[in-house]
């Protein structure tokens, strides 16, 4: 089935992303299936284990089923089926010369299985089958939780393609209009775009006039008036007028495809961080192997004990060195923090990037839709005559503009709820609108209309508003200039307090925008930014992020538009405003579901608290080795103290409980 707006070039480009996502989903499903099957098989293993039968008085009840051969059968199934991902992981990690968690788990379960199997078939000693089975269960559960937390590979390329309409209204040589698939458009074709439709390709207007919303593509918040000869971008949204364009670029050459390439490049260049648990596992693997070998040779060669005793001590060391808690230390914290984040409107899509958030030194905000609401609103009203009050001026202007579909007109109309009836309404092409209200002729017009009509205006306040980059319209009553209304992209009320809080955390705050310098300066002054970059073209936003990164700081980028996608992917931490475009959301590492910039502060605080919990859990999960390993090796054997497998198992269980409780405490701290 063909995707919405699909074409061969885009299909090839995001096939790789589909495969990546499906791989993660398959792995999560595989770990889940193996966990449940291994857990079911573990029940009879626990019931048949001699040690547990003795501890709980089950020997008589299960005397008919206590044959070690039956225990060996169940345990073999758990080892080969449940343990297969770790055995395969051992091979992969050793092949890449990067031993980690898989190696540690594989060494522990293989040692336990091989030794216990030897005991079943004649070697003197104790079996470790129940330790083997529970270790496999816990590790499968941990990896299942972990895989679920890192799923959600980027769908950025698919979302970009969805911006394009599926069909275009192609104008044929005889003037008739035919709907054709987007893939059939070629350079030179003429296309009709009706009001409210998405523009299907990059082109030049050959007929018509309209305002075009390019905010999701260029970051420019103001809808742009387009006339004959003006350029339009595929994916932008046409306003109130009909346009006929001549197609100038399609496929690989289009603006949207270039953005796709930028997203791909930035995603591929993003650095990868090593997982904390894998780092700990690598060291524990070395400790397990060397500790087991040293224990074996000391007892056999130095102390002169028999082979079975030396092997049992060595195996005990190697099994105990792989604590169950280590498999859950990081995944449990991630699961808790992910749930906690979701309840606070934060969607974590990339775990390593979330962990890096604690080290962020600079945050770059997109302006439109992030620090601002991405919609026009009235910011100032000037009275230019003595015989009118602000309320009357607003009511006249809002009543007339309520009949227009232009974004600026809608913003003025929203100022007043109870509007007056309007007669003889008509638009003034490119200059405003007029109508009769309460018998008076009301006009809401642009500065260009005043110049055309030679209406003089000498007011410093108007010039100050224009210098701030605001759009100023004028209200005439019966031909007399009565007032001016200034509009701008409304700054979110949370933006200033967000910047203040981030500065208190010693984080430098910056802004990127496609708007002009006056608008950028005004927003910067209002919210208290450290730095801003204005008039930045979409293809240059990722370069600006690189520029800040070149200062040697860890950079987060927050945005909501398609034009922000490459920059979000390039940043060390990409944060998307949830109400923005799907492509920005899919490219980002974190999504602010509530579209509230103050959630950035919560995100950084949660990242720091999460990392702290991870370190604590890894310390608990591995720290007991300093106590357990020497005892398992028999360091206090001369004083009659030897750590038995049962006591070792109790220590592992205690460590697991502590890790689980500590992870839950993250919820209490918030």
C-alpha positions as CSV (number, residue, x, y, z in Angstrom):
1,X,0.0,0.0,0.0
2,X,1.3,3.4,-0.9
3,X,2.0,5.9,1.9
4,X,0.4,9.3,2.0
5,X,2.4,11.4,-0.3
6,X,4.8,8.6,-0.9
7,X,7.4,8.4,-3.7
8,X,10.2,5.9,-4.6
9,X,12.9,8.2,-3.2
10,X,11.3,8.6,0.2
11,X,10.4,4.9,0.4
12,X,14.0,3.9,0.1
13,X,15.1,6.5,2.6
14,X,12.9,5.4,5.4
15,X,12.9,1.7,4.8
16,X,15.9,1.5,7.1
17,X,14.0,3.2,9.9
18,X,11.1,0.8,9.6
19,X,13.6,-2.1,9.9
20,X,15.2,-0.6,12.9
21,X,11.9,-0.1,14.7
22,X,10.7,-3.6,13.8
23,X,14.0,-5.1,15.2
24,X,13.4,-3.5,18.6
25,X,9.8,-4.6,18.7
26,X,10.8,-8.2,17.8
27,X,13.5,-8.2,20.5
28,X,11.1,-7.0,23.2
29,X,8.5,-9.6,22.2
30,X,11.2,-12.3,22.2
31,X,12.4,-11.4,25.7
32,X,8.8,-11.4,26.9
33,X,8.0,-14.8,25.5
34,X,11.2,-16.4,26.8
35,X,10.6,-14.8,30.3
36,X,7.1,-16.3,30.7
37,X,8.1,-19.7,29.5
38,X,11.3,-19.8,31.6
39,X,9.2,-18.6,34.6
40,X,6.8,-21.5,34.2
41,X,9.6,-24.0,34.0
42,X,11.3,-22.5,37.1
43,X,8.4,-23.6,39.3
44,X,9.1,-27.4,39.1
45,X,12.9,-26.6,39.4
46,X,12.3,-24.8,42.7
47,X,10.1,-27.7,43.9
48,X,12.7,-30.3,42.9
49,X,15.8,-28.6,44.2
50,X,17.3,-30.6,47.1
51,X,18.4,-27.4,49.0
52,X,14.9,-25.8,48.8
53,X,13.2,-29.1,49.6
54,X,15.3,-29.4,52.8
55,X,14.8,-25.7,53.8
56,X,11.0,-25.8,53.4
57,X,10.4,-29.5,54.3
58,X,9.2,-30.4,50.8
59,X,11.3,-33.6,50.4
60,X,8.5,-36.0,51.5
61,X,5.8,-34.3,49.5
62,X,7.9,-34.5,46.3
63,X,9.7,-37.7,46.9
64,X,8.3,-39.2,43.7
65,X,9.6,-36.3,41.7
66,X,13.0,-35.7,43.3
67,X,15.0,-37.5,40.7
68,X,18.0,-35.2,39.7
69,X,17.5,-36.3,36.1
70,X,14.1,-34.7,36.0
71,X,15.5,-31.5,37.6
72,X,18.3,-31.7,35.0
73,X,15.7,-31.8,32.2
74,X,13.8,-28.8,33.3
75,X,17.0,-26.9,34.0
76,X,18.4,-27.7,30.6
77,X,15.2,-26.3,29.0
78,X,15.6,-23.0,31.0
79,X,19.3,-22.8,30.2
80,X,19.1,-23.4,26.5
81,X,15.8,-21.6,25.8
82,X,15.7,-18.9,28.4
83,X,19.5,-18.4,28.4
84,X,19.9,-18.4,24.6
85,X,19.9,-14.6,24.2
86,X,22.7,-14.3,26.7
87,X,24.7,-17.2,25.1
88,X,24.3,-15.5,21.7
89,X,25.1,-12.1,23.3
90,X,28.3,-13.6,24.8
91,X,29.5,-14.5,21.3
92,X,28.6,-11.1,19.9
93,X,30.2,-9.2,22.7
94,X,33.4,-11.2,22.6
95,X,33.5,-10.9,18.8
96,X,33.3,-7.1,19.0
97,X,35.8,-7.2,22.0
98,X,33.3,-5.4,24.2
99,X,32.3,-7.7,27.0
100,X,29.3,-6.5,29.0
101,X,26.1,-7.7,30.7
102,X,25.5,-10.5,28.2
103,X,29.0,-11.9,28.8
104,X,28.6,-11.7,32.6
105,X,25.2,-13.5,32.6
106,X,26.4,-16.1,30.1
107,X,29.5,-16.9,32.2
108,X,27.4,-17.2,35.3
109,X,24.6,-19.5,33.9
110,X,27.1,-21.6,31.9
111,X,29.3,-22.2,34.9
112,X,26.2,-23.0,37.1
113,X,24.8,-25.3,34.4
114,X,28.0,-27.1,33.5
115,X,28.9,-27.7,37.1
116,X,25.4,-28.8,38.2
117,X,25.2,-31.2,35.2
118,X,28.5,-32.7,36.2
119,X,27.1,-33.3,39.8
120,X,24.0,-35.0,38.3
121,X,26.2,-37.4,36.4
122,X,28.6,-38.3,39.2
123,X,30.7,-35.4,40.4
124,X,30.6,-34.9,44.2
125,X,29.0,-31.5,45.1
126,X,25.8,-29.5,45.1
127,X,23.6,-28.5,42.2
128,X,23.0,-24.8,41.3
129,X,19.9,-25.4,39.1
130,X,17.5,-23.2,41.0
131,X,20.1,-20.3,41.1
132,X,20.5,-20.8,37.4
133,X,16.8,-20.7,36.7
134,X,16.0,-17.6,38.8
135,X,19.0,-15.8,37.4
136,X,17.8,-16.4,33.8
137,X,14.3,-15.3,34.8
138,X,15.4,-12.1,36.4
139,X,17.8,-11.2,33.6
140,X,15.1,-11.9,30.9
141,X,12.7,-9.7,32.9
142,X,15.3,-6.9,33.1
143,X,16.1,-7.0,29.4
144,X,12.4,-7.1,28.5
145,X,11.8,-3.9,30.7
146,X,14.9,-2.3,29.2
147,X,13.9,-3.1,25.6
148,X,10.4,-1.7,26.1
149,X,12.0,1.5,27.5
150,X,14.2,2.1,24.5
151,X,11.6,1.2,21.8
152,X,10.2,3.9,19.6
153,X,12.8,4.3,16.9
154,X,12.5,7.5,14.9
155,X,9.7,7.8,12.4
156,X,10.8,11.2,11.3
157,X,11.1,10.3,7.6
158,X,7.6,8.8,7.4
159,X,6.1,11.8,9.2
160,X,7.9,14.2,6.8
161,X,6.3,12.4,3.9
162,X,2.9,12.8,5.5
163,X,3.2,16.6,5.2
164,X,2.6,16.3,1.5
165,X,-0.9,15.8,0.1
166,X,-1.6,12.6,-1.6
167,X,-2.8,14.2,-4.9
168,X,-2.4,17.4,-6.8
169,X,-4.9,19.3,-9.0
170,X,-3.0,19.4,-12.3
171,X,-4.0,22.0,-14.8
172,X,-3.9,20.6,-18.3
173,X,-3.1,22.4,-21.6
174,X,-6.8,23.0,-22.3
175,X,-7.4,24.6,-18.9
176,X,-9.2,21.6,-17.3
177,X,-8.1,20.3,-13.9
178,X,-7.3,16.6,-13.2
179,X,-6.3,15.1,-9.9
180,X,-3.0,13.2,-10.2
181,X,-0.8,11.4,-7.7
182,X,2.1,13.5,-6.4
183,X,4.6,11.1,-7.9
184,X,3.4,12.0,-11.4
185,X,4.2,15.7,-11.1
186,X,7.1,17.0,-13.1
187,X,9.0,20.3,-13.3
188,X,6.9,22.7,-15.4
189,X,3.5,21.3,-14.6
190,X,0.9,23.8,-13.5
191,X,-1.1,23.0,-10.3
192,X,-4.2,24.5,-8.8
193,X,-4.2,24.9,-4.9
194,X,-7.6,25.7,-3.3
195,X,-8.1,27.6,-0.1
196,X,-7.0,25.7,3.0
197,X,-5.1,23.0,1.0
198,X,-1.5,21.9,1.4
199,X,0.8,23.0,-1.4
200,X,1.9,19.8,-3.2
201,X,5.3,20.9,-4.6
202,X,7.9,23.7,-4.6
203,X,6.9,26.2,-7.2
204,X,6.3,29.8,-8.4
205,X,2.8,31.4,-8.5
206,X,1.5,32.1,-12.0
207,X,-2.0,33.2,-11.0
208,X,-3.8,34.2,-7.8
209,X,-3.1,35.8,-4.4
210,X,-3.3,34.4,-0.9
211,X,-1.6,34.2,2.5
212,X,0.5,31.1,3.0
213,X,1.3,29.6,6.4
214,X,4.9,28.3,6.2
215,X,5.5,28.3,10.0
216,X,5.9,24.5,10.2
217,X,8.5,24.6,7.4
218,X,10.4,27.9,7.9
219,X,9.7,28.9,11.4
220,X,8.3,32.3,10.2
221,X,5.3,32.9,12.5
222,X,3.6,35.4,10.2
223,X,1.5,34.0,7.3
224,X,3.2,35.3,4.2
225,X,1.2,37.1,1.5
226,X,2.0,35.5,-1.9
227,X,1.3,37.1,-5.3
228,X,2.1,36.2,-8.9
229,X,5.8,35.5,-9.2
230,X,6.1,34.5,-5.5
231,X,7.7,31.2,-4.5
232,X,5.9,28.6,-2.5
233,X,7.2,25.5,-0.6
234,X,5.7,22.1,-0.8
235,X,4.0,21.2,2.5
236,X,3.0,24.8,3.4
237,X,-0.7,25.5,3.9
238,X,-2.6,27.8,1.6
239,X,-4.8,30.5,3.1
240,X,-7.9,32.2,1.9
241,X,-7.2,32.5,-1.9
242,X,-6.8,30.1,-4.8
243,X,-3.3,29.8,-6.3
244,X,-2.0,28.3,-9.6
245,X,1.7,27.4,-9.4
246,X,4.3,26.2,-11.8
247,X,6.2,23.3,-10.3
248,X,9.9,24.0,-10.0
249,X,11.3,21.0,-8.0
250,X,10.1,17.6,-7.0
251,X,11.5,14.5,-5.3
252,X,15.1,14.8,-4.2
253,X,15.4,18.4,-5.3
254,X,12.4,19.6,-3.1
255,X,12.8,21.6,0.1
256,X,11.2,18.8,2.1
257,X,13.5,16.1,0.7
258,X,16.5,18.3,1.7
259,X,15.1,18.5,5.2
260,X,14.8,14.7,5.2
261,X,18.5,14.4,4.3
262,X,19.5,16.8,7.1
263,X,17.5,14.7,9.6
264,X,19.3,11.6,8.4
265,X,22.7,13.1,8.6
266,X,22.2,14.5,12.1
267,X,20.7,11.2,13.4
268,X,23.6,9.2,12.0
269,X,26.2,11.5,13.5
270,X,24.7,11.4,17.0
271,X,27.2,9.9,19.4
272,X,26.3,6.8,21.4
273,X,26.9,6.4,25.1
274,X,27.9,3.2,26.9
275,X,25.3,1.8,29.2
276,X,26.2,2.1,32.9
277,X,25.2,-1.5,33.7
278,X,27.3,-2.8,30.8
279,X,30.3,-1.0,32.1
280,X,29.7,-2.6,35.6
281,X,29.1,-5.9,34.0
282,X,32.4,-5.8,32.1
283,X,34.3,-5.4,35.3
284,X,32.3,-8.0,37.1
285,X,33.0,-10.5,34.3
286,X,36.7,-10.0,34.8
287,X,36.2,-10.3,38.6
288,X,34.1,-13.5,38.2
289,X,36.6,-15.2,35.8
290,X,39.7,-14.2,37.7
291,X,38.1,-14.7,41.1
292,X,36.9,-18.1,40.2
293,X,40.2,-19.2,38.7
294,X,42.2,-17.9,41.7
295,X,39.8,-19.6,44.1
296,X,40.1,-22.9,42.3
297,X,43.9,-22.9,42.1
298,X,44.4,-21.7,45.7
299,X,42.2,-24.5,47.1
300,X,43.5,-27.2,44.8
301,X,47.1,-26.3,44.5
302,X,48.0,-24.3,47.7
303,X,45.6,-25.6,50.3
304,X,45.6,-29.2,48.9
305,X,41.8,-29.7,49.0
306,X,40.1,-32.2,46.7
307,X,39.0,-31.3,43.2
308,X,35.2,-31.3,44.0
309,X,35.7,-28.8,46.9
310,X,37.9,-26.5,44.8
311,X,35.3,-26.6,41.9
312,X,32.4,-25.9,44.2
313,X,34.2,-22.8,45.7
314,X,35.1,-21.5,42.3
315,X,31.6,-22.0,40.9
316,X,30.1,-20.3,44.0
317,X,32.3,-17.3,43.4
318,X,31.4,-17.1,39.8
319,X,27.6,-17.4,40.3
320,X,27.5,-15.0,43.2
321,X,29.5,-12.4,41.3
322,X,26.6,-12.1,38.9
323,X,23.9,-10.6,41.2
324,X,20.3,-10.8,40.2
325,X,20.0,-7.1,41.2
326,X,22.4,-6.0,38.5
327,X,20.0,-7.1,35.8
328,X,17.3,-4.9,37.3
329,X,19.4,-2.0,38.7
330,X,19.1,0.3,35.6
331,X,15.9,-1.1,34.0
332,X,13.9,-0.7,37.2
333,X,15.0,3.0,37.6
334,X,14.2,3.6,33.9
335,X,10.8,2.0,34.2
336,X,9.9,4.1,37.3
337,X,11.3,7.3,35.8
338,X,9.6,6.8,32.5
339,X,6.2,6.3,34.3
340,X,6.9,9.3,36.5
341,X,7.9,11.4,33.5
342,X,4.7,10.4,31.6
343,X,2.5,11.4,34.5
344,X,4.2,14.8,34.4
345,X,3.8,15.2,30.7
346,X,7.3,14.1,29.6
347,X,7.6,11.3,27.0
348,X,11.1,9.7,27.0
349,X,11.9,8.3,23.6
350,X,15.7,8.0,23.8
351,X,17.1,6.7,27.1
352,X,20.8,7.5,26.6
353,X,19.9,11.1,25.6
354,X,17.7,11.3,28.6
355,X,20.6,10.3,30.8
356,X,22.8,12.9,29.2
357,X,20.2,15.6,30.0
358,X,21.7,16.0,33.5
359,X,24.9,17.4,31.9
360,X,23.2,19.9,29.6
361,X,25.0,23.3,29.7
362,X,23.1,25.2,27.1
363,X,19.5,25.0,25.8
364,X,18.5,26.4,22.4
365,X,14.7,27.2,22.1
366,X,12.9,27.6,18.8
367,X,10.7,30.7,19.1
368,X,7.5,30.0,17.2
369,X,5.3,27.5,19.0
370,X,7.9,26.9,21.8
371,X,8.6,30.1,23.7
372,X,5.6,31.6,21.9
373,X,2.2,30.1,21.2
374,X,2.6,30.1,17.5
375,X,-0.5,32.3,17.0
376,X,-1.1,36.0,16.6
377,X,-2.6,38.0,19.4
378,X,-3.1,41.7,20.2
379,X,-0.2,43.0,22.3
380,X,-0.8,46.8,22.2
381,X,-3.6,49.3,21.4
382,X,-2.8,53.0,20.6
383,X,-5.6,55.7,20.7
384,X,-4.7,58.2,18.0
385,X,-7.8,60.4,18.6
386,X,-9.4,62.0,21.7
387,X,-13.0,61.0,20.9
388,X,-12.8,57.2,21.2
389,X,-12.0,54.7,23.9
390,X,-10.1,51.5,23.7
391,X,-13.2,49.3,24.2
392,X,-15.1,51.0,21.3
393,X,-12.0,50.8,19.0
394,X,-11.7,47.0,19.8
395,X,-15.4,46.4,19.2
396,X,-15.4,48.2,15.8
397,X,-12.3,46.4,14.6
398,X,-13.3,43.0,15.9
399,X,-16.7,43.2,14.4
400,X,-15.3,43.9,10.9
401,X,-12.5,41.4,11.1
402,X,-14.8,38.6,12.3
403,X,-15.9,38.4,8.7
404,X,-12.4,37.7,7.4
405,X,-10.4,34.4,7.4
406,X,-6.9,36.1,7.6
407,X,-4.9,35.0,10.7
408,X,-4.4,38.7,11.7
409,X,-8.1,39.4,11.3
410,X,-9.0,36.4,13.5
411,X,-6.6,37.6,16.2
412,X,-8.3,41.0,16.3
413,X,-11.7,39.3,16.2
414,X,-10.8,37.3,19.3
415,X,-10.3,40.4,21.4
416,X,-14.1,41.0,21.7
417,X,-16.7,38.3,22.4
418,X,-19.9,40.3,21.8
419,X,-19.5,41.7,18.3
420,X,-21.8,44.1,16.5
421,X,-23.6,43.5,13.2
422,X,-21.7,44.4,10.1
423,X,-23.2,45.6,6.8
424,X,-21.5,46.0,3.4
425,X,-18.4,44.0,4.4
426,X,-15.7,43.6,1.8
427,X,-12.0,42.9,1.7
428,X,-9.5,45.5,0.5
429,X,-7.1,43.4,-1.5
430,X,-3.8,43.0,0.4
431,X,-4.6,46.0,2.5
432,X,-7.3,45.0,5.0
433,X,-11.1,45.0,5.3
434,X,-14.1,47.4,5.7
435,X,-17.7,47.4,6.7
436,X,-20.5,49.5,8.2
437,X,-21.0,49.2,12.0
438,X,-23.7,51.2,13.8
439,X,-24.0,53.4,10.7
440,X,-20.3,54.2,10.7
441,X,-17.9,53.1,8.0
442,X,-15.1,51.1,9.7
443,X,-11.8,50.2,8.0
444,X,-9.1,48.0,9.5
445,X,-6.1,48.5,7.2
446,X,-2.3,48.1,6.8
447,X,0.3,50.9,6.8
448,X,0.4,50.5,3.0
449,X,-3.3,51.7,2.8
450,X,-2.4,54.8,4.8
451,X,0.4,55.6,2.3
452,X,-1.9,55.1,-0.7
453,X,-4.5,57.4,0.8
454,X,-1.9,60.0,1.9
455,X,-3.1,59.7,5.5
456,X,-0.3,61.2,7.5
457,X,0.9,59.6,10.8
458,X,3.6,61.0,13.0
459,X,3.6,59.0,16.3
460,X,6.8,57.7,17.9
461,X,4.8,54.9,19.6
462,X,3.9,53.3,16.3
463,X,7.5,53.4,15.2
464,X,8.5,51.8,18.5
465,X,6.0,48.9,18.0
466,X,7.3,48.4,14.4
467,X,10.9,48.3,15.7
468,X,9.9,45.4,18.0
469,X,8.9,43.5,14.9
470,X,5.2,43.7,15.6
471,X,2.5,43.9,13.0
472,X,0.6,47.2,13.3
473,X,-2.9,47.8,11.7
474,X,-4.9,50.9,11.8
475,X,-8.6,51.6,12.5
476,X,-10.4,54.3,10.5
477,X,-13.9,55.5,11.4
478,X,-15.7,57.4,8.6
479,X,-12.3,58.1,7.0
480,X,-10.7,59.4,10.2
481,X,-7.7,57.7,11.8
482,X,-8.8,56.7,15.3
483,X,-6.3,54.1,16.6
484,X,-3.7,51.4,16.0
485,X,-3.6,47.8,17.0
486,X,-0.3,45.9,17.3
487,X,-0.1,42.2,17.0
488,X,2.7,39.6,17.5
489,X,3.2,36.0,18.2
490,X,2.0,35.6,21.8
491,X,4.8,34.7,24.3
492,X,3.8,31.8,26.5
493,X,3.3,32.9,30.1
494,X,5.5,30.1,31.3
495,X,8.5,31.1,29.1
496,X,10.0,33.7,31.4
497,X,9.8,31.6,34.5
498,X,11.3,28.7,32.6
499,X,14.3,30.8,31.5
500,X,14.8,32.1,35.1
501,X,14.8,28.6,36.5
502,X,17.2,27.3,33.9
503,X,19.6,30.1,34.6
504,X,19.5,29.3,38.3
505,X,20.7,25.8,37.2
506,X,23.7,27.5,35.4
507,X,22.3,26.6,32.0
508,X,22.8,29.2,29.2
509,X,19.5,29.9,27.4
510,X,19.4,30.7,23.6
511,X,16.8,31.1,20.9
512,X,16.7,30.2,17.2
513,X,14.1,31.7,14.9
514,X,13.4,32.4,11.2
515,X,11.8,35.7,12.2
516,X,13.7,39.0,11.8
517,X,16.0,40.5,14.4
518,X,13.5,43.0,15.7
519,X,11.1,40.2,16.6
520,X,13.9,38.1,18.1
521,X,15.2,41.0,20.1
522,X,11.7,41.7,21.5
523,X,11.1,38.1,22.6
524,X,14.6,37.8,24.0
525,X,14.1,41.0,26.1
526,X,10.7,39.7,27.3
527,X,11.9,36.3,28.6
528,X,15.5,37.2,29.5
529,X,17.5,35.1,27.1
530,X,21.3,35.0,27.1
531,X,21.6,34.9,23.3
532,X,19.5,34.6,20.2
533,X,20.0,33.8,16.5
534,X,17.5,35.5,14.1
535,X,16.7,35.1,10.4
536,X,18.1,31.5,10.5
537,X,17.1,29.6,7.4
538,X,15.7,26.1,8.1
539,X,18.7,24.3,6.5
540,X,21.0,26.3,8.8
541,X,19.4,25.5,12.1
542,X,21.4,22.3,12.6
543,X,24.6,24.2,11.7
544,X,23.8,26.7,14.5
545,X,23.4,23.8,17.0
546,X,26.8,22.5,15.8
547,X,28.3,26.0,16.2
548,X,27.2,26.1,19.9
549,X,28.4,22.5,20.4
550,X,31.8,23.6,19.0
551,X,32.1,25.8,22.1
552,X,32.6,22.6,24.1
553,X,29.2,22.5,25.8
554,X,26.5,19.9,25.8
555,X,23.5,21.3,23.9
556,X,19.7,20.7,24.2
557,X,17.4,21.9,21.4
558,X,13.7,22.5,22.0
559,X,11.4,23.0,19.0
560,X,8.1,22.1,17.4
561,X,8.3,22.6,13.6
562,X,9.5,20.6,10.7
563,X,12.3,23.1,10.2
564,X,13.5,22.2,13.7
565,X,13.8,18.5,13.0
566,X,17.4,18.5,11.8
567,X,18.4,20.7,14.7
568,X,16.6,18.4,17.2
569,X,18.4,15.4,15.7
570,X,21.8,17.2,15.8
571,X,21.5,18.3,19.4
572,X,22.9,16.2,22.3
573,X,19.3,16.3,23.6
574,X,16.3,16.9,21.3
575,X,13.2,18.1,23.0
576,X,9.9,18.5,21.1
577,X,6.9,20.5,22.0
578,X,4.1,17.9,21.8
579,X,1.5,20.2,20.1
580,X,4.0,20.7,17.2
581,X,4.5,18.7,14.0
582,X,4.7,14.9,14.1
583,X,8.1,15.0,12.5
584,X,9.5,17.2,15.3
585,X,8.0,14.8,17.9
586,X,9.4,11.7,16.1
587,X,12.9,13.2,15.7
588,X,13.2,14.3,19.3
589,X,14.6,12.3,22.3
590,X,12.0,13.8,24.7
591,X,8.5,15.0,24.0
592,X,6.8,17.7,26.2
593,X,3.2,16.4,25.9
594,X,1.7,19.4,27.5
595,X,3.5,21.9,25.2
596,X,4.7,23.7,28.3
597,X,8.3,25.0,28.1
598,X,8.6,24.9,31.9
599,X,8.5,21.1,31.6
600,X,12.1,21.4,30.4
601,X,13.1,22.3,33.9
602,X,11.2,19.2,35.3
603,X,12.9,17.1,32.6
604,X,16.4,18.1,33.7
605,X,15.6,17.7,37.4
606,X,14.2,14.2,36.7
607,X,17.2,13.3,34.6
608,X,19.6,14.2,37.5
609,X,17.5,12.3,40.0
610,X,17.3,9.3,37.8
611,X,21.0,9.1,37.2
612,X,21.6,9.4,40.9
613,X,19.2,6.4,41.5
614,X,21.0,4.4,38.8
615,X,24.4,5.0,40.5
616,X,22.9,4.1,43.9
617,X,21.3,0.9,42.5
618,X,24.5,-0.1,40.7
619,X,26.4,0.4,44.0
620,X,23.9,-1.8,45.9
621,X,23.8,-4.4,43.1
622,X,27.6,-4.7,42.9
623,X,28.8,-3.5,46.2
624,X,27.9,-6.6,48.1
625,X,30.4,-8.4,46.1
626,X,33.2,-6.9,48.2
627,X,31.7,-8.8,51.1
628,X,30.3,-11.9,49.4
629,X,33.1,-12.8,47.0
630,X,35.8,-13.3,49.6
631,X,33.5,-15.3,51.8
632,X,32.4,-17.4,48.8
633,X,36.1,-18.0,48.0
634,X,36.6,-19.2,51.6
635,X,38.7,-16.4,52.9
636,X,37.4,-17.1,56.5
637,X,37.4,-20.9,56.1
638,X,40.0,-21.2,58.8
639,X,37.5,-19.7,61.3
640,X,34.8,-22.0,60.1
641,X,33.0,-19.4,57.9
642,X,32.2,-20.4,54.4
643,X,29.5,-18.8,52.3
644,X,27.2,-21.5,51.2
645,X,25.1,-21.2,47.9
646,X,22.0,-20.8,50.1
647,X,23.4,-17.8,52.0
648,X,24.8,-16.4,48.7
649,X,21.3,-16.7,47.3
650,X,19.9,-14.9,50.3
651,X,22.4,-12.0,49.8
652,X,21.4,-11.8,46.1
653,X,17.7,-11.7,47.0
654,X,18.4,-9.0,49.6
655,X,20.3,-7.0,47.1
656,X,17.5,-7.3,44.5
657,X,14.9,-6.1,47.1
658,X,17.0,-3.1,48.0
659,X,17.4,-2.2,44.4
660,X,13.6,-2.5,43.7
661,X,12.7,-0.4,46.8
662,X,15.3,2.3,46.0
663,X,14.0,2.6,42.4
664,X,10.5,3.2,43.8
665,X,11.8,5.9,46.1
666,X,12.4,8.0,42.9
667,X,8.7,8.5,42.9
668,X,8.7,9.8,46.4
669,X,11.4,12.3,45.8
670,X,9.5,14.1,43.1
